C-alpha cells in the first residue's frame, strides 16, 4: 500500500513560511505531481515526505502510521520509500550494479546473494540498461545515469517513489522519452509516485492529479484536465500555460448553471462559466480568462457585427502559430493553425468559445501579462 | 518488472520505527559530543592555563608578569629582531615569489612543472633543516661556501656569516616564500585573460597591463600571502634557534624557550607567549579581512583559456633567475646535506676515500638515541595524522551536514591552533598537563596531544574541502535506500572523502615529522623525536650524522608525498 495523508503541514525557514498548512491526500497507486514555480515549497514538501526535514506543524501519515510530526520523524532509512534525486545522486565510487544493489543489501531479513543479483538484473533490464552493471556512473551519459537512479530507487519495490525534478537535467528529446517511460513504469508497477516539477507539460502529461503550489500554499489539487480548463485561480490559470485575461463587467449571473453574462472590455457579450466558488454579482468588475486555443480567427467581412481586431504580431513556432490581436486596449494571444496567412496590420474577426473560458474576480496584480512567456 | 510485491517495510509497527529513529539522532549527538569534548581537552584546556599562567597562576590575580616582561630591555631586542626577521622574510618572499608565480602562471617559461615542484619542496623542507644546512654552508670559518671563496680568492676570511639577522631572515624566507607563489599563482589563474586582452586591444603595452590591471587584480592575494608569510616567520622557532641562539640573537620564540631553561620562569614565558599570540592573531585577522574584501577577484567568471606571454629573448635569463633562487632555497641546502651525509669527515673535502655510508648505518642501527627518536617520530606523527584527520572529518561533517546550533563555536575552536605558534602551544601544554596526576607529561602521549592540537586546523581544512565536493544528496540517497546514518557514512561519505583525507593525513604526518618547537619543549629522555635528535646531535657537532638523519627525514617526506599524489589521483573519479 502507498497512501499518503498530509494534514496541516507547515515549515518555516526563519521568517519565511516555505510550506503553509498544506493538506493533501494521495491514494495508493496514484501519480501525483507537486507543481509550482521555484520557491513554492514543492521540494520542501517532498523532502518532508522523505523524512529529511522535520515539519514545524502538521503530520504526514502513510498507510495509517504517522511518519512525520513536529515531535518525531521516522528517519528516511526506515520509511521504505524510494527517491530519485534531481542530480541523480549516484555514488561515483560504486559500479552501476553496486549502486542498484545497495537498497537490497540494506533489507532485513537479509536477502540471498543470488536473489539480489537476479533482481538487479531484472530492474536494469526494465530501465534498458541490461549489461551495464560493471560500468561506473562517470562512464555513462546523462540519460543512462538517470535510468540507473531510477533502477536504484525501484529495485526494493517500494510502495512510494519520490521524484525530485528527475528530468530537468536531460535534453528536450530525452525528456519526452523518459516521460513516457516513467508513466509506463508507474502504470505497470502501481507504485505511488510523488513527482516534483516546475514544468506544467511534464505535470499534465503524466499525472493522475496535480497539486499546484504557490508561495507554500496549495492552490488547487485536481486532475490535469480540470487544472487546465477549470483553474481555481488566475494564478493557477497563468501558471498552467499561456492565457488571456480580459477585463469584463458582469451583466447578470445565473446560479443554477453557474454562468455569468459578461460584457468584455471591447464590447462583446458572452455567457461564461464562473470559476469554482465564485459567485459574481451583477455590475461587478471581473476577469475573463481564455486560453489562446479557445479563440478562433476568421476573415473580417464588411457586414459582420462582431468587433474587428488588428493583427499586431505573428509568431510561427513550427507546429503551431500564435497571433497577437489588438482590440482597443486589450491584446489577445490567439493560437491558430500553422498555415494561417496573416500579416501585421491585417484586420480580422474572432470568436471566443465561452464554455472554455472562466470568470474570476477582477485581477488587480500585474500577473495578467503572460505575454513574456511567448518570447 | 514482475508484479510488484507489496512489501511490508512500511507496515512495521510505529513503535519500532520510533525507537530506530531515536537511535539515529543519538549517534549524531554522540558525534557532536565527541568532537566538542576533544576540542575542549585539546584546545580550550591548554589555552586556559596559558592565560591563567600569564595572570599569576592559581595563587593570585596579577599583571606583574606582563609588567616584568615589558620592563625587561631584553624583550625589546627580541621583539625588534622578530619583527625585523618577519618583515625581511616578507620582502624577500614577495620579491622572489611574485615573479616566479607570474612566470609559472602566465608565461611560456620552460620547466613549469619543475618550478612548481621546487616551490613545494622549499615548503616541505623543515625550517630547522634549512638552518642546519646553512650552518654547514655559511658558518663564519668552515662553511663550505666560505672555504670556497677563500680558496678561490685567497682572502683571509670567507664573506658569509649565517649567524646574523640577515642570515636568519634569509633562511626563514626560504621556508615561507612558497605561500606567496602558491596564493599568487592561484589568484593569477582565476583572472581571465579577457581582462588583459581587452586592455591590449585598447592599446596598452604588456608592461602597462601587468602593472595596471593584472597585479592590482591579484593584490588581495598578494597581501594575504604576505601576512601569512609574516605570521609564519614570527614563529619559525627552528631557524631562529639554530642560527640565533649561538650568538645571542633572541627572537620571541627563542626567548620563550630560554625562559623555560633552568631555572624556569613560567610567569614571564606565558606573558611573552600571550604577546606572540596577540601578534599572530592580529595578523591572521588582518589577513582574513583582506581576503574577505577581494570580491573583484572572482568576477573573472570561468577561468578560460589563458594567454601565455612569450618571453622571447628573456626566456633563458628568467629560467636562470628562478633556478638561481632555488639554488639557494633548495639545491644548496639539500646538496650539502646529501654530500655531508656521505662523508667520513665533513672537513676533509670531496674525495673518494672520504666517501661512506657509515653515517646512515650509525644513525639507523648503532645509536640507540637516533633509532629511538625515529621510531618515536613515526609513532607520534602517524597517530597524530590519523586522529587529526578523523577529528577533522568529524568537525567538518558537523559544520557541513549536521549543522546543529553552536556549530560555529566548534568551528571557531578548531581554528584557534592557527593562532598559537608551536612554542606557545607547548608552553600551554606544559602548564596544563604537568599538574595532572595522570602520567601524560613526560610520555609520548603529551607529544601526541601537542601535534594533534597543532594540526587540527589542517585536518579540518582537508576534510572540509573533500566534503564540499560531495553533494549531500549522495548520502540522502543512501538513507532513503534503507541505510542507517552510520552505514551511509561508512559506505558513501567516507569513501568519497578518501582522497582528501589521505592528502590531509600525509600533510599532517610530514609536518609532524619536521616539527621542532613543540617537541623540543615537551620531550624527555626516552621520548625524543627525530627533530630533537637532529637538534641535539648538531649541538654536539656531529654534522655527518645530522646530515644523514636530515636526509632520512627528507627522503621519508618525499616518499610519503609522492605516494599520496599517486594514490589520490587514482582514487575517486568524479563526474
Interface residues (C-beta under 8 A of the other chain):
Chain A: X1 X2 X50 X51 X52 X62 X63 X65 X66 X67 X72 X73 X74 X75 X76 X77 X78 X79 X80 X81 X82 X83 X85 X86 X87 X89 X90 X91 X92 X93 X102 X103 X106 X107 X122 X123 X126 X136 X137 X138 X152 X153 X154 X156 X157 X158 X159 X160 X162 X185 X188 X189 X190 X191
Chain B: X1 X2 X4 X5 X6 X7 X9 X10 X11 X12 X14 X17 X18 X20 X21 X22 X24 X471 X473 X474 X476 X477 X478 X479 X480 X481 X482 X483 X484 X485 X487 X488 X491 X492 X495 X496 X572 X573 X574 X575
